[in-house]
Amino acid sequence: MILSSLNIEDLNESGAELVIYHPISYEPTDIKLIVHGFNSRAYKKASRELSKYKAKESHNPEFTALHFIVATMIKSWENVESESGQIEFSVDNAIELFNTSPFVFAQVEAFIENRSNFFLQK
């Protein structure tokens, strides 16, 4: 076996596509996210930045550290919209999405915890 094929950090860093499913019908939506895995450098960086973000959001009762960590695992997204149009990806916008649509948070968290999602797409 070629050891480089087991380089978990690189596979997690490049990201994998996650299609969000509707919480009632379980049909795929047109929302697509590219996410890093928990074995990525992005996760390590998010862990270091967490204390700064906590201080910034200390007044926000909806803030959770886990929402911040999972939001930073999103590399990009497509087709996330409001009534006024496309919503640009940012960590803050991702946290807002998690607060208003907990089913999205649950799907992202479960996806990034499953290492096979990053191996199977390579």
ABEGO torsion letter per residue (X at the ends): XBAAAABAAAAAAAEBBBBBBBAAAGBBBABBBBBBBAABAAAAAAAAAAAAAAAAAAABAABBAAAAAAAAABABBBGBBBAAEBBBBBAAAAAAAAAABAAAAAAAAAAAABAAAAAAAX
